[in-house]
């Protein structure tokens, strides 16, 4: 038995083992079998008993024969717009090579800064950074703009696929791809799926992620990651051509030999600039990246930059179409089957039950959310399937909503580097033939892990420093619940117990506000310290009266609080929910009256000038409004304590659903 036959048996055995394994509760048989086919396909990609295009096509064919997919659904992946953008990017590159424009640009770059492999790597990184905010399609940016230039650079330095790939081509291809992945994380407008995260965050958590808010959180760790890409790849790929001492002379000689720009080069320059313009203005023109790329290919054929034989002979494009289209079909079917949501919900429930605290719980969820990208061939598909569920679970365990929304949005893009199907740009760079699959996956895992560590350390700090947040709100709520329960067990009337709890909540909030506004402490430092203090007080109160001083549950039952928490007044709304809605209505009326008074001011009247310090304090106060939410937390804690449940229970969730977008967090 040869190696390929052995790998084929391993692939089939893994798929069969999952196929015939017991189907978990909450998962349909079809979903489980689709998961078996998908996992077997990924294993086949790794072991490669056949070329990956053949493995993917066999998987799609088996899915139709077994009844898992209809023929129309099985072939839908080949009609995906991203697939055709990939094909057009390959043809774009063919035009750059055939016309000589790519070679001219490459030698121009080498002449300017081509002292070494590292300097070329930084030229690629800098170019990606410059165009990324204005190019919302990562496939168009990486595959349509940067790839032809990177490919031409490799060719200009005598590095071709396979035999001479290690000379410098492997290094340049990996730098180009991983720089594209990093720039996707840095701006809302640098990747098509990022605006979807913004929309889902608003719907799920009621938080608004601004362009500047995202950029403020991501720019420092993103720049650091981008600076590290050429260095890390230099160590991992080890190009033979590290130093290029005579690069400028070589480049000038080649440019002189090429002479003036040819007719094809001029046509392609116009096509390239036009494509760049329409890709950058897609938000205004509403023309997608794929139609622009298709139009560019059509123009190149019409003006004879490339011909139809060139289109047919571009084997990399059609190979990528087969395996990427098949994988997109399987990944899409897997997401629609519900098994991904089942995995997310199961992971969330399991992590929540561990009682690790919100930091550890959110970190575990984030890592799971990152590395599950091995199961996805589209970043947007992963966002659609998992983003809302994961941020909801993270906030439920106590994570700050805005920070959670931005971090999970950034980490939607971080694992793009993992695989050769991580996003639409990956098959283009991989299809060039400079990097083996095993090397791609190894380098991708290393780069993803490095980027993850940078964002979890430096990135988290930047996010906290970029905006105000209260890290003590959940512990204040829990403490107020303990105060209520402890007071009632010591024969204090329930209404006095609630008043006492509210007093503690107001006191903690006022102390936080004093520290932040008077001494200008960063809010996350002040509230993190307060959270630690309150945790100690929680232990103290819950250990009072015990023989050995250990903390224990405070069990009690108060009929009035039980009725408030459980008795229904309006349809399915309990008394406590109605109370929260009344509070909200008062808040809404107050805000409406303020706006009406402002709008009633005489036209053209200048507002009264406020001292700079007063204006700053007002802005800070607006950012840190906590009174309403602390009041809700106190009442919630009191009711939750009466039921023996978590303070982060039904009441707050119900009120947030009622009109979550207007709550100040």
N, C-alpha and C positions, 0 to 999 in steps of 0.2 A: 504493500500500500504506500503510494507516494504521499508527499506533504499535502497536495491539493485535495486528494481524496480523503485524507484524515481530517482536514479542516472542514470539508463538506459534511462529513459525518457528525463532527462536533456541532456545527451550525444547526443541522437538522435535529440532533438530539436535544439541544437546548430549547428549540422551538417546540418540539413534541412534549418535552417535560412540562413546559408551562401550559401548553394546550390542554393536556390531560389532567393537570392538577385540579384539585377542588376549587370551584369558583367562589370567591369570598362573598359574604353577604353584602348587599348593596351594589353589586356589579352584575351586569347582564352577561349571559354566555357569549353573545356576539362581541361585547367590549373586551372580555377576557381573551377571546381567540384573536381579536385584532392586536391586543397587546403581545400575544405570543408571536404573531407574524412580524410585528414591528421589531421586537427584541431580537428575533432570529435574523432579521435583515441587517440590523446594526452589527450583530456578531459576524455576519457574512461580510460586511464592509471591513471589519477589523482583520479577519482571517483571510479573506479574499480567495476562496476556493475557485472563484471565477472573477472576471473583471466586475467592478462594482455596478456598472450599468446593467450587466446580465443578472447579477444578484437581485437588483431592484426590480427588474422587469419580471423575473420569476416570481418574486413576492407578490406583485400586483396581479399576475396571472393566477396564482394560487388563490388569492383573495376572491377573485371572481368565480373560479371553479367551485370553491367551497361555499359560495353563497354569502360571504361576508360583505361583499361590495357588489353593487350593480355595475354593469360595464360602463355606463355613463359616469358614475361616481369614480370608478377606477381610473378613467382617462381624464378626469377633471384637472388633475395636477399638471398635465402637459399644456393645458390652456391657461394656467395661472400667469398673471401679468409679470410677476417676478421672474418666472422661467424665461419668458421672451425678452425681458430686459437683460438677462444673463447672455442669451444667444446674441442679442444685438451688441453687447459689450465685446464679445469675441470677434464679431465682424468689424466692429470699430477698430479693435486692435490690429486686425488684418489690414485695414486701410492705412493705419499709421506705419506698419512695417513695409507694405508694398510701395507706398508713395515716397517713403524716405523721410517723412516729416518727423516720425518718432525718433529716428536716428539723429536728425538735425537737432531736435530739442535735447536729446540725451547728451550729445557732444557739447551743446551749449551749457548745460548744467555742469558737465565734467570740467569744461574750461573755466567756469566761474568758481567752483568750490570743490572740484574733484581731487583733493589731495589724498584721500583715503576712503576705505569702505565706510568708515564711521561718518565722515563728512557727508557722503552721499545718503547715508541713512537719515541723518538729521535734515538734509534737504527735503527728503520725502516726508518726514514728520512735520516739518514746518509748512510744507505745501498743503498737507491734509488739514492742519490747524487753520490755515487762512481761509480755505474754501468751505470748511465744514458748517459754520453757522448759516450759510446761505444755500446749502445743498441738502434738502431734507431726505433725499434718497441715498442711503449708504451704498446701495448697489450702483447707482449712477455715479456717485462720487468716486468710489473705490474701483469699480469695474470699468466705467466709461471714461473717467478723466485720468485717474492716477495709474491704473494698470497698463495702458498702452505706453506711458512714459517709463514706468519701471521696467517693463519688458524690453523696451528699446535700450535702456541703460545697460541691462544685462548683456544684450546682444552686442552693443557697441564695445563692451569690454571683453568680448570673446567668450562669453559664457552662454552656452545653449543647453536645452534640456538634456537630461540623462548624462552623457559622457563628461561634459564640462560644467555641469550644473553647480558643482561645489566651488568653482573658481570664484564666483561672487553672486551668481544668479539666485541661488537658494536663499542667501542672506537678504538680498534686495526684495525678493518676493515675500518673505516672512515679515520684513520690516513694513512693507507696504500694507499687507493685510492687517497686521496687529495695530498699526497706527490708525487705520480706518476703524477698527473696533473700539479703540480708546476714544477717538473723537466723537463716536456715537454717544458716549456717556456724558459729554460735556455741555451740550446745549439741547433745549427742547426742539430746536429746528434742525438738528444734525442727524436725526434718524426718524423715519416715518412713524414708528410706534410710540415715540415719546409723547406726542400730543394726545394719544389714546390714554396714556397713563394719567395725564392732566385731567382729562374728562372723567375717567373712572374714579380718580381721587375725589373730585368734586361731588360725584353722585354717591359714592360709598361712604366717605368720611365728612363731606361738607367742607373740605379745605381747598383753598385756591393756591395752585402752584403757578407762580409767575415765571416769565422767561428769565428775569434777573434773579429770582429766588433759586431757580434750578442752577443757573450759571454760577451764582455765588457759592453754592454748596459744592459744585463739581470742578470749578476752574483750577483750584490749587492741586488737589489730588490728581485731576486729569492731566495737568501740565507735567507733574512729577512722573506719572505713568508714561506719558508720551516721551519724556526725556530718557526714561529707562529702556524703552523698546529697542532702539538701536544698540545700546550697550548689552542688554540681555541677549539679544539675537546674535551679537558678535561672539558671545561666549558659547551659545548653544549650537549655532550653525558652523562656526569656525571657517570663514571664507579663506581660500588660498591667497586671494589678492587683497591683503590687508592694507598695504601702503601702495600708493600709485604716484611715485615721485615725478614721473614725466608725463602726468595726465594732461596738463595744460598744453604741452607741445603736441602730444598725440591728438588731442581734440582739435587744435587749430589746424593741424595737417589734414585731418579728415574733413573738416568743414571747408577748407580750401579746395580739396578734391571734389567735394559735392557741388561746388559752384553755387550760383544763385538758385532761388526756390523755383521748382518746376511748377507747371500748370496744375498738376494733381495736388501738390503740396498747398498751393494757394486755395484751391477749392476746399481741401480738407480743413485748412485753417478756418475758413469761413464757416464750414459745417460745425467744427468743434466749438467755436466761439458762440454760434447760434444755439447749440445744444446747451452749453454752459449757461447762457442767458435764460433759456426757457426752464432749465432745471432750477435755477436760482429763484425764478419768479413764479413757480408753480402755484404758490399760494394766491397770487393775483390773477394769473391766467386760467387757473383750474385745469391745466393740461398736465396729465400725469407724466412720470418719468419714462414709462414704457412707450407711450405714443411718440414722445420726443425722440427717443432712441430709434424707434422704427422709422420715423420720418428721416432721421439722419442717414440710416442705412439705405433707404430708398434714393435719397439725393446722391449718395456716394456711387450707387449703381448707375444712376442716370448720367452723371458727369464722368463716368468711367474711372473713378478712383479704384473701385473694385468691380469685378464682373460676377456673373452668376456662377461660373465655375469656382471662383474663390469662395462663394457662399457654400456651395456643395462640398468643397474640399476642407472646410473648417471643421475637422473631426471633433475637436475639443468642445465646440458649441453643442453638437448633437449628442455627444456622450454625456455632457452635463445635463442636457435636457432630459435624457432618459432616466438617469439615476436621481437627479434632484426632483424631477417631476413625480417620479414614483414615490420618493420619500415624502414629498409634500402631501400626496394623496393619503398615504398611510397616517402621517402625523395629524392631518385634518380630520380623518375618520376617527382616530383615537381620541381627539379632543371632543368631537361631537358625541362620541359614545358615552361620555360621562365618567370614564375611568380616571381621567386626570383630576377632575374635581373630587372624585372619591378619594384619591391619593392625598390631595391637598387637605381635605376635611379630616381624613384619618390622621394625617401628620399633625394638624392643628390641635385636634382633640387629645392626641397622645402627649404632645408637648405641654398643653395647658394643664393636663392632669398631673404633671410632674411637680408643679408648684415651685418652679425654679426662679421666679421673679421675671419681670418683663424684659430685662436686658438679656439674660441668658435665653429666654424663650424666643424673643425676637431674633436673636443671633442664629439660633438653630433653624428657625423658619427661613431666614435669609439665605443661609448656606444651602439648605434643601432647595429653595427657589432658584438658586444660582446653578447648582450642578445638575439639576434635572433637565437643563437645556440639552443634555445629551439626547433626550427623547424628542427634541423639536428641531424642525428644519426651517422654522420661521420665528423671528423674534416677536412679530406682531401676533402670531398664533399663541405663543406662550403668554404674552400679556393678556390677550383675550380670555385665555383659559384660567389663568392663575392669579393675576395681579390683584383683582378686587377681593378674592377670597383670602389671600395672604395678608393684605394690609388690614382687612377686617379682623382676622384672628390676632394679629400683632397688637392692634389697638385694644382688643378685648382683654389681652393679658396685661395691659397697662402702658404700652408704648405711646409716646407723644404722637398725635395724628399727623401733623404737618411733616415732622422729621421722618416718620414711617413712610408717608406717601412719596417723599422725594428720594429716600434711600432705595426703596423698592423700585422706583422708576429708573434710577441710575443702574441698579443691578439687573434690570431687564436687559441691559446692553453689555454689561461686564463679561458674561460668558460667551459672547459672540466668538471669541478667540478659540474656544474649546475644540471645535471640530471643523472638518472641511465642508460641512453643510450648515455651519453656524448662522449664516445669513446669506443673502443673495450674492454678495461679493465673494464669498468663500470659493464656490465652484470655479470662478473665473481665475483666481490666483492658483488654485489647486490644479485646474485643468491645463495650466501652462506646462506642467511636467517637470518642474524643478524640485519639488518636495515630495517625498514618499508619504504615504498615509500615516505610517507609524511615527515618523518624525514630526509630521504635522500635529498629531494628537499629543505627542510628548511636549512639544514646544507650546502648544495651545494650553495645556494644563498648567505648565509653569507660568506662562504669562497671565493667565486668568487668576491664578492663586496670588501672584505678586500684586496685580491690580486690586484684587479683593482685599488683601492686607492693607494696601495703601488707603483705600476708601474707608475701611473699617476703623482706621486709626486717624490719619490726617483728615480724611474726608468727613468723618463724624464730628471732629473738632471744628472744622470750618463751618459745617452746617449749624452747629450750636452757636458759634460766634456770629454767624450771619443773621440770626434772628432770635427773638426772645421765646423762651419756652419754660414751662413749669414742670419740673420733674418730681414735684412733691404732691401733686394733686391727688394721686391714687392713695398715697399713704395718709394724707390728711383725711380723705374720705373714710379709709379704714379706721383711723384713730377716732373719728367722730362716731362711727358705729360702735366701737368698743366703749367709748364714754357713755353712749346712750344705754347700751346693754348693762354696763357695770352700775350705772345710776339706778336703773330699774330694779336690778337684783338687790340694791341697797335701799329699797322701798321709797325711792323718789318717784313722784307722779310722772307719767309718760310725757306730758307736755313740758314739764320742767326739765326732764332729761333731754328732750330735743332742744330746748332753749339753751341748755348748758353745752350741748354738742355744737350748736350754731355759734355760740360764743367762742368756743375753742377754734372752730374753723375760721371765723373772722379774725381772731387773734393771730393765728398762724399766717393767714393771708396778708394781714396788715404788717406783720414783721417782715415777711418776704418783700413787700412793696417798699418798706422803709429801707431795708438793706440795699435794694436795687436802685432806688431813686436817690437816696441820700448819699450813699458811698460809691455809687456807680459800679457795683459789682456786676459782672455778667450774670444774666438771669439763670443760666443753666448751672453756674457754680453755687449761687445763693440757694437755689431750690434743691439742688442735689445735697448740699449740706443739711438743709432743713429736713429733707427726706430721711437722712441717716439719724438725725436727732429723734424724729417721730417714730422711727422703727424701734429705737431704744425705749421710748415711752410706751409703745404698744406692748413690748415685752414686759415692762414694769406693771402696767395695768392688768395684763392677762395673767400675771403670776402672783398678784396680791391674794393673800389668804391661803396659798398652797403651802403644804408642810415643807417641801424641799426647795421652794422658790422657783420651780419650773413653770413655764407658761402652759396654759390650758384653755380650752374653749369656755366661753361664758354662755351657759345655756339658760334661757328664760323664755317665757311665753306671756305676752301681754295681749289681751283680747282686743283692745282698741287698735293697737298697731297692726295686729293680724287682720282686722277688718279693713283698715286703710289699705293694706297691701293686697288684699285678695277680693274684697267685695266689689262687684261690678256695678257701675252707675249708668254708663252709656255704652250700649252694645258690649264689646269686649274690653272696654277701658275700665281699669280699676280706679278706685278713689285717688290713689297716689298719682296716676297718670293724669287724671283730670286736674289735680292740684298743679302739676307741672305745666299743663297747658294754660291754666289761668295765669300762672307766673309769666309764662311766655307772652301771653296776650298783653299783659301790663307793659312788659318790656317793648313789645312791638308798637303799642300805642304811644309810649314815651318817645321812641325813636321817630315815629311818624310825625309827632307834634314838633320835634326839634327840626326835622327837615322842612316842615311847613313854615315854621317861623323863619328859617333861613331863606326860603324861597319868597317869603312875604316882604323881605327887605326892599327898600326903594331901589329901582333900577339905577345902576351906575354908582350906587353908594359904595364907597370903599369900606371894607370891614375895618373894625377898630384894630389898630396895630397892637400886637402883643409882644412883650419882651421875648427875645430869642430863647431865653431859658424856659419861659412859660410855654412857648410853642413846642419846644423839645419835650418838656414834661408831658404836655397834652398828647403828643404823638406817642410817647412811650406808654402813657396810660391806656391809650386806645389799643396798643399792641398787647397789653397785659391785663385786659379786663378779666377778672376772675371771680368777682362777687357772685354773679348769677350762677355760674357753674359750680362754685363752692357751695352755694345754698342748695342747689339740686343734689350735689354729692352728699351733703349732710342729711337731707331728708331721705335720700335713697339709702344711705348707710343705716339710718334708724329703722327703716322698714325692712331692709335686708337682714339686719340683726334680729328682728322679730321673727323672721322666717328661717334663720340659720343659714342664709345663702351669702353669696359674695356681694360686696357693695357695688361691684360693677355689673349689676343685674338688670332686670327688666325695665326699671323706671327710666334710667338714663338712656338706654337703648331706644325705648319707645319714644321719648321726647326727641332724641336726635333724629329718628325717622320722621317724626311729625314735621319738623322744619329744620333739618340739621344744617342747611347751608347758611343760616343766619346766626348760628351760635359762635360767639367769640371764644377761641380755645386758648 
